[in-house]
Every structure is written in C-alpha cells, then in structure tokens.
Amino acid sequence: MQTIDPTGFVYPSLVFVGVEWCGYCRRAKPLMEQLATRLGKSLPVLHIDGDAHKDFIAQHLGEVRSYPTIMYVNTIGQVTRFEDERSFDTLLAFVCHESSKVEGRLDACDV
C-alpha cells in the first residue's frame, strides 16, 4: 500500500483514507497491505491521510464521516464506498466486483 499525497493519485485505485490517531485505521492497515500484495500491479492500493488532505478528499472522493473509509475509484472517477465487514475475502470480492464494471476483471481476481 502506498501512502500518497494528492499529486500521486491514480485511477483506478482502491483508496484507504485513514488518520494516524485512529485505532481502527491502525488495525485495518495490515489487511490493506495484504490486499495490496495480492493485487500487485493489477490495482494500486493507496493510503491518504484524512487529516492532511481533507480538501482533496472532499473535492475528489466525497465526504468522509468516519475512519477508516475504504473506496474504489474507477478510471472515470466514480467512487464506490466499501460498506461491508473488513476482511480480506470481502475486500477482494468488492474490488473484483467494482473493477469488472468499467476496467474489466483484474488478473488478481482469477486465482
């Protein structure tokens, strides 16, 4: 998982918006790292600091009301928020489903 500032944002991507002070974010980070390893070059998994980049997040990704917020952003900039149990399997299924809508099935989904 890459920690980025807004200049490093790429489409499509799985975005993890978190903050340093959030215990839930710290607990979710290893899961996101595991997912980033599985997805490899198929899809970037990006971490954006919710405190440092509030304006960018609000303008490009929408309002974030809680941390962590996980969302899929497709190549045309449409944002879909992940609203399920945070587990490896549910996150991978979410990514595979959302990516198939615009980008086509990811190689990482064929295992």
C-alpha positions as CSV (number, residue, x, y, z in Angstrom):
1,M,0.0,0.0,0.0
2,Q,1.4,3.4,-1.0
3,T,1.0,6.4,1.2
4,I,0.4,9.3,-1.1
5,D,-0.4,13.0,-1.3
6,P,-2.9,14.1,-3.9
7,T,-0.2,14.5,-6.6
8,G,0.3,10.8,-6.5
9,F,-3.3,9.8,-7.0
10,V,-4.0,7.4,-9.9
11,Y,-7.2,6.0,-11.5
12,P,-8.3,3.3,-10.9
13,S,-7.3,2.5,-7.3
14,L,-8.5,1.2,-4.0
15,V,-8.3,4.1,-1.5
16,F,-7.8,3.8,2.2
17,V,-8.5,7.1,4.0
18,G,-7.2,6.9,7.5
19,V,-5.6,9.0,10.2
20,E,-2.7,8.3,12.5
21,W,-4.6,8.7,15.7
22,C,-7.4,6.2,14.7
23,G,-7.1,2.7,16.3
24,Y,-9.4,1.2,13.7
25,C,-7.1,2.5,11.0
26,R,-4.1,1.0,12.6
27,R,-5.8,-2.4,12.9
28,A,-7.0,-2.2,9.2
29,K,-3.6,-1.3,7.8
30,P,-2.2,-4.8,7.8
31,L,-5.3,-6.0,6.0
32,M,-4.8,-3.3,3.4
33,E,-1.1,-4.3,3.0
34,Q,-2.1,-7.9,2.5
35,L,-4.6,-6.8,-0.2
36,A,-2.1,-4.6,-1.9
37,T,0.3,-7.6,-2.1
38,R,-2.4,-9.8,-3.6
39,L,-3.5,-7.2,-6.1
40,G,0.1,-6.5,-7.1
41,K,0.3,-4.4,-10.3
42,S,-3.3,-5.1,-11.1
43,L,-4.6,-2.2,-8.9
44,P,-2.8,0.3,-6.7
45,V,-3.9,0.4,-3.1
46,L,-3.4,4.0,-1.9
47,H,-3.4,5.4,1.6
48,I,-4.4,9.0,2.0
49,D,-4.1,10.8,5.3
50,G,-7.5,12.1,6.2
51,D,-6.3,15.0,8.3
52,A,-3.6,16.2,5.9
53,H,-5.7,16.1,2.7
54,K,-9.2,17.0,3.7
55,D,-9.8,19.4,0.8
56,F,-8.6,16.9,-1.8
57,I,-10.7,14.1,-0.3
58,A,-13.8,16.3,-0.2
59,Q,-13.4,17.5,-3.7
60,H,-12.5,14.3,-5.4
61,L,-13.7,11.4,-3.3
62,G,-16.6,12.9,-1.3
63,E,-17.3,13.5,2.3
64,V,-15.6,11.2,4.8
65,R,-17.5,10.9,8.0
66,S,-15.5,8.1,9.7
67,Y,-12.1,6.5,9.6
68,P,-11.1,4.4,8.0
69,T,-13.0,4.9,4.8
70,I,-12.3,2.4,2.0
71,M,-13.4,3.1,-1.5
72,Y,-12.9,2.0,-5.1
73,V,-12.3,4.8,-7.6
74,N,-12.6,3.7,-11.3
75,T,-10.9,5.1,-14.3
76,I,-13.7,7.6,-14.9
77,G,-13.6,8.9,-11.3
78,Q,-16.7,7.2,-10.0
79,V,-16.3,6.4,-6.3
80,T,-17.9,3.4,-4.6
81,R,-17.5,3.1,-0.8
82,F,-16.9,-0.2,0.8
83,E,-19.6,-0.8,3.4
84,D,-19.1,-4.4,4.4
85,E,-17.2,-6.4,7.0
86,R,-13.5,-5.6,6.8
87,S,-12.0,-8.9,5.9
88,F,-9.6,-10.0,3.2
89,D,-12.2,-12.0,1.3
90,T,-14.9,-9.3,1.4
91,L,-12.5,-6.6,0.3
92,L,-11.2,-8.7,-2.5
93,A,-14.7,-9.6,-3.7
94,F,-15.6,-5.8,-3.5
95,V,-12.5,-4.9,-5.7
96,C,-13.2,-7.7,-8.2
97,H,-16.9,-6.7,-8.5
98,E,-16.2,-3.0,-8.8
99,S,-13.3,-3.3,-11.3
100,S,-15.3,-5.5,-13.6
101,K,-17.9,-2.7,-14.1
102,V,-15.5,-0.4,-16.0
103,E,-12.0,-1.7,-16.2
104,G,-12.6,-5.4,-16.7
105,R,-11.7,-8.3,-14.5
106,L,-8.4,-7.9,-12.8
107,D,-5.8,-10.6,-13.1
108,A,-5.6,-10.9,-9.3
109,C,-9.3,-11.9,-9.3
110,D,-8.6,-15.1,-11.3
111,V,-6.9,-17.1,-8.5
